[in-house]
């Protein structure tokens, strides 16, 4: 573990004891990167790629519901897709994009319970929900919404939203205090640590960016542990495994979340790991811009999601390539992002 700074003294003895009981190594946490640099990196992404990779998501309804929540509220994790256009709006100065999607934040946070958890349907797709399921959903929402709020706060549009963003900090602080309870940390490890590397890394993103946004010390400590788990899962070949093998869709998802963490957290291990992961992903790129799926463990017909067979998520692949090109200057990654963006966009309608 790269030693950067001592854990904040505000970390209580109770929180420390809970983390130790959960089996965490409490080492020095990462240091926040300069927000202006995060915005500057995103502004290097070609506009046509940004439009597809970050904006091509379903618009929310007037009630601020999106994804599978449109018919009825299921989980807060379903709301996270609407945060991408807010990021794009912050990067490009598009206030309309931010305003169109801001109701998703208000609606989501209105579903926060008094203890910091979020309302979660008792039954989803006929499956009775267990306590192990909810923390991951909450973490996914925190990861994407806090990232959007950090970008918006750092952007030229920031002053217009400063009061609203500041008003959300106590609610996110409460959410992170709930998420970092030892039992919920254990649930995330149980749900996400059994071979779903991308989920462990997104949990790390929620916690580490959440710490940057709220200053909750336990979020930094637990986030560092999850980041360690994600990085240590990388194979000698360079990919981040899913269910014990390679997957060109989820490897891109893992790389993308690590890239996003690196924009706000200074940890020298991340970029070399992403470099290897992207190199492996580029090696799977076909001439037509698609990625090879012959070895995929999860997105070659093995799994379904809400009744649909999982296939490669080319939006995730596009974002991973595009962001790596912006971070590293790798022209091959940027060119690959344009190829995969064309697939994500799909054919023109007659």
Secondary structure, DSSP 8 states (H G I E B T S, - for coil): ----B---TTS-HHHHHHHHHTT-----B-EE--HHHHHHHHTTS-HHHHHHHHH-S----TTS--GGGTTS---GGGGGGGHHHHHHHHHHT-HHHHHHHHHHHHHHHHTB-TTS-B---SEETTEE--HHHHHHHHHHHHHHHHHHHHHHHHSTTHHHHHHHHHHHHHHHHHHHHHHTSHHHHHHHHHHHTTTBHHHHHHHHHHHHHHHHHH--HHHHHHHHHHHHHHHHTB-TTS-B-BTTB--HHHHHHHHHHHHHHHHHEE-HHHHHHHHHHHHHHHHTB-TTS-B--TT-SSTTTT-EETTEE----HHHHHHHHHHHHHHH--HHHHHHHHHHHHHHH-----
